[in-house]
């Protein structure tokens, strides 16, 4: 793989209009990735789902070169109906359109001049890969005291032109003081057996609000990895919701640093997996100052031969008194071959805190099914009603009513 990766890197850099210094920096990250390779079960954070083996099994000859100079036609059928929204459209990893027509253009700034690479997690080779091979990085700045009128939907779309490709993309977001952003990541794939590596960096200034909803709903044979890094100042709020359902493999990671007093982070997620899918959510919430809050709720419904994992860590610094941290995961195993793994962690160095975690898994309650059948439902309807109620609790945590109703309709949840 090393020789192929280096050859693909040379092809990529020839297509980029960047300086020798930038190429050398990218090459440095490439060498770091080659040294470490794809993460494997040897790393604690990958003990449940080994992406190295998953790639080898599903993509026999992964290519790292993708010609981003070739434009792709936008298929409007992928657009979300019934919701007015701004758009950023990725097709096969290439940005085809940026559209903020609903907004005051003076309040939003979009730049492709990024000052820094992301290197906060030296153990994560996928971040090194992203830094080495990302084509063009855009930064979206929401200016002080401005809240977007409409949500921003980022379309992550692929078509049948690509196969066995590695796609790396990155976006940076800065929310200035007292600004807000509603962001939906929407995944639609027509391609087969590709690996997408996504890196987002969020910088939330004082009193800003980020609401990020990730929707992976449509069944596909692709592998995906997403890393969100969130830096939060005083009184800022981040809300992350993950619907993890469509891809063959998907791992979502959220690393959140609560650096300002009265900042808070909320992470809620649903696994709804069919046969042979493998998905994971890993969260790290770092409480670094006094009076911060976090809440995490993950629920899973797992079909035949599917596998899900949730790793959640709450870290409380010695200076972070008055921390309030909560974490819970629950799973319903629909078949004896389905598997759920949980690794909840508390690392606390302060004494005046309120933190808790828990995890539970099991099958549907047959007594509850029998009760519903005695009220006139058949067996399948009874199961669906119980699953509906189980997942509804997570969706109800969504604070944006417009997005909440959209997601309910997408996955067929009823009140």
MIKOL-580916 format. One record per residue (C-alpha): z, x, y; residue in one letter. Coordinates in steps of 0.05 Angstrom, whole numbers, plus 32768, in hexadecimal, padded with zeros to 4 digits. Example, Ala and Ser with C-alpha at 12.3 -4.5 7.8 and 13.67 -1.06 7.14 Angstrom:
BEGIN
809C80F67FA6a;808F81117FEBs;
END
This chain:
BEGIN
800080008000x;801080398030x;7FC980548035x;7FAC800E803Fx;7FE07FFE8074x;7FD0803D809Bx;7F85802F8097x;7F907FE880AFx;7FBD800180E7x;7F85802F8100x;7F547FF480FFx;7F867FC98126x;7F947FFD815Cx;7F4A80088168x;7F437FBE817Bx;7F7E7FC081ABx;7F787FD381F5x;7FB97FFB81F7x;7FCE8041820Bx;7FD8807C81DCx;8023807781EBx;8024802F81D3x;7FFC80418194x;802D807A8185x;80678049818Dx;80468018815Ex;80398050812Cx;80838062812Fx;8094801B811Ax;805F801E80E4x;807F805D80C7x;80C3803B80C7x;80A5800180A1x;8082802E806Fx;80C380548063x;80EA80148055x;80B37FE78039x;80B97F9C8031x;81017F84802Ax;81187F7C7FE2x;81547F657FBAx;81747FA97FC7x;81847F91800Dx;81BF7F628011x;819A7F338041x;81627F2B800Ex;818B7F257FCFx;81777EDC7FC1x;812C7EDE7FD2x;81097F207FCAx;80CD7F1F7FFAx;80B27F607FDDx;80AA7F417F97x;80937EFE7FB4x;805A7F207FD9x;80467F487F9Cx;80467F097F71x;80217EDC7FA2x;7FF37F0B7FC9x;7FD27F407F9Dx;7FB07F687FD3x;7FD07F5D8017x;7FA57F738053x;7FC67F858094x;7F877F8580BFx;7F727F4580E2x;7F3A7F478115x;7F597F248151x;7F1A7F2E817Bx;7EF97EF48157x;7F0B7EB08176x;7F1B7E74814Bx;7F067E2C8157x;7F417DFF8168x;7F457DC2813Ax;7F667D8B8164x;7F797D668124x;7FB57D94811Dx;7FD47D7B815Ex;80137D51815Cx;80037D08816Ex;802F7CDC8199x;80507D1381C0x;80377D308202x;80427D7B81FFx;802F7DC08217x;800C7DED81E4x;80087E3581CCx;7FD67E378193x;7FD47E6F8160x;7F9B7E6E812Ex;7F9C7EA480F8x;7FCE7ECA8124x;7FA27ECA8162x;7FB77EA481A1x;7F7D7E7581B0x;7F9C7E4B81E7x;7FD77E498216x;7FDE7E058239x;80177DF28268x;7FF17DBC828Cx;802D7D8E8290x;80567DC182B7x;805E7DDD82FDx;80367E1D82F5x;80617E408329x;809E7E3782FCx;80817E5882BEx;80697E9F82B8x;80417EB9827Cx;80377F038272x;801B7F31823Dx;803E7F6E825Ax;807C7F76822Ex;80AB7FAE8241x;80D07FB88200x;80CB7FB581B5x;80FF7F91818Cx;812B7FC18166x;816F7F9E8163x;816F7F9C8117x;815E7FE180FCx;81647FC980B4x;812E7F9480B9x;80EB7FB480A6x;80C67F7380B6x;80D77F7D80FFx;80BB7FC380FAx;807C7FA680DBx;80777F738113x;80807FA8814Ax;804B7FD48128x;80147FA0811Cx;801D7F688150x;7FDC7F5F8176x;7FF27F4581BAx;80377F2F81D0x;80417EFA8205x;80807EEB822Dx;808E7EA58247x;80BD7EA38283x;80DD7E618298x;80F57E6A82E0x;81387E5982FEx;814C7E0F8301x;810D7DF782DDx;810B7DCB829Fx;80C97DBF827Ex;80AF7D788286x;80937D778240x;80A27D9D81FFx;807B7DDC81EEx;805C7DD981A8x;80477E1B818Ax;80127E0E8155x;80137E41811Dx;7FD17E3180FBx;7FA67E5580C8x;7F617E4480ACx;7F397E57806Fx;7F1A7E948090x;7F567EBE807Cx;7F767ECD803Ax;7FA77F028022x;7FB47F16806Bx;7FF37F2C808Ex;7FFA7F0B80D2x;802D7F268104x;803C7F028145x;80727F05817Ax;80857EDC81B7x;80BD7EEB81EAx;80DE7EB58213x;810C7EBC8250x;81307E80826Cx;814A7E8F82B1x;818B7E7082CCx;81917E2482C3x;814C7E1D82A1x;813A7DFB8260x;81057DFC822Ax;80F57DCD81F0x;80CC7DF481BEx;80AD7DDB817Dx;80907E0B8149x;805D7DE48121x;803E7E0380E3x;7FFB7DEB80C7x;7FD47E138093x;7F907E0C8073x;7F917E54805Bx;7FAB7E708019x;7FD97EA98006x;7FE77ECA8049x;80287EE88064x;803C7ED780ACx;80727F0080CFx;808C7EDF810Fx;80BC7EFD8143x;80D97ED6817Dx;81087EF381B1x;812E7EC381DFx;81557ED8821Dx;81807E9E8237x;819F7EA8827Bx;81DB7E838297x;81DA7E37828Ex;81967E37826Ax;81857E0B822Ex;81577E1B81F4x;81447DE781C0x;81187E048188x;80FE7DD8814Fx;80D97DF98115x;80AF7DCA80EAx;80917DE580A9x;807E7DA48087x;80387DA98068x;80317DC68022x;800E7E098020x;800B7E497FF7x;801D7E798030x;805A7EA5803Ax;807F7EA5807Dx;80B77ECB809Ex;80D47EB980E2x;81097EDF810Ax;81297EC18149x;81547EEE8174x;817B7EC781A9x;81A37EE881E1x;81D07EB78207x;81F57EBE8249x;822C7E918265x;82277E45825Ax;81E47E4B8237x;81D37E2081FAx;81A47E2D81C1x;81927DF7818Ex;81687E0A8151x;814F7DD8811Ex;81287DEF80E0x;81007DC180B2x;80EE7DF08078x;80C17DCB8047x;80777DDC8045x;806A7E268036x;806E7E487FF3x;80A17E788011x;80C37E758055x;80FF7E9C806Fx;811B7E8A80B4x;814D7EB980D3x;81747EAA8113x;819D7EE18134x;81C47EC78170x;81F07EEF81A0x;82207EC581C8x;822D7EF68202x;82457EC78238x;82827E9A823Bx;82787E518227x;82357E608207x;82267E3A81C7x;81F57E3C818Dx;81E27E05815Dx;81B87E11811Ex;81A57DD680F1x;81747DD880B8x;81557DB1807Ex;81367DCD803Ex;810A7D99801Cx;80E87DBF7FE4x;80B77DAA7FAFx;80A57DCF7F6Fx;80A87E1C7F6Fx;80B57E257FBAx;80E67E5A7FD3x;81067E548018x;81417E73803Cx;81667E6E807Ex;81927EA78096x;81BC7EA280D5x;81E87ED380F9x;82117EB88133x;82357EEF815Bx;826E7ED68186x;82777F1081B7x;82A27EF281EFx;82D77EBC81F8x;82CB7E7281F5x;828A7E6E81CDx;82757E3B819Ax;82467E36815Ex;82357E00812Cx;82097E0680EEx;81F57DD080BCx;81C27DDC8085x;81AE7DA88050x;817F7DB08015x;815A7D837FE5x;813B7DAF7FAFx;81067D9B7F7Cx;80F17DB87F39x;80F27E057F35x;80FE7E0A7F81x;81307E3B7F9Ex;81547E3A7FE1x;81877E688001x;81B27E65803Ex;81D67EA28059x;82017E948096x;822E7EC480BAx;825E7EB780F3x;82767EF78115x;82AF7EF58147x;82BD7F328172x;83047F468183x;82F77F3081CBx;82DD7EEC81B5x;831D7EC381B8x;83177E7681B9x;82D97E79818Cx;82C57E398169x;82977E44812Ex;82827E1480F7x;82527E1B80BDx;82427DED8082x;820B7DEB804Dx;81FE7DB58019x;81C87DAF7FE4x;81AE7D7A7FB4x;818D7D977F76x;81597D657F5Dx;814B7D8B7F1Cx;81737DB97EEEx;81417DF07EFEx;814C7DEE7F4Ax;817A7E227F69x;81A37E277FA9x;81C77E667FC0x;81F87E687FFAx;821A7EA3801Ax;82487E8D8052x;826B7EC58078x;82A37EC980ACx;82B17F0C80CDx;82E97F0180FFx;830E7F34812Ax;83307F04815Bx;836E7EDB814Bx;83677E9D8178x;832A7E7E8157x;83147E408132x;82E17E5180FCx;82CE7E3180BAx;82977E328086x;82867E0D8046x;82507E028013x;82447DCF7FDCx;820C7DBE7FACx;81FF7D8C7F75x;81D27D547F5Cx;81CC7D0D7F76x;82077CE17F66x;81F37CB47F2Dx;82297C817F3Fx;820B7C7A7F84x;81C57C717F65x;81E17C3C7F36x;82027C187F70x;81C17C157F98x;819B7BFE7F5Bx;81CD7BC67F52x;81BA7BB07F99x;81717BA87F87x;81527BED7F90x;812E7C117F58x;81417C577F42x;810F7C7C7F6Fx;81217C527FACx;816A7C607FA0x;815F7CAB7F9Dx;81357CAA7FDCx;81697C838002x;81A07CB37FEFx;81757CF08002x;81637CCD8044x;81AD7CC58055x;81BD7D0C8040x;81877D2C806Ex;818F7CFB80A7x;81D17D1B80BCx;81AC7D5C80CDx;81747D3C80F3x;81A67D13811Cx;81C17D558137x;81807D5E815Ex;81937D5181A7x;814C7D4381C0x;813D7CFA81AFx;80F17D0281B5x;80EF7D3C8184x;81227D1B8157x;80F77CDD814Fx;80B97D098143x;80DB7D2E810Ax;80F77CEE80ECx;80B17CD180E9x;80947D1180CCx;80C37D138091x;80CC7CC88089x;81167CC2809Ax;81317C7F80ACx;81717C6980CFx;
END
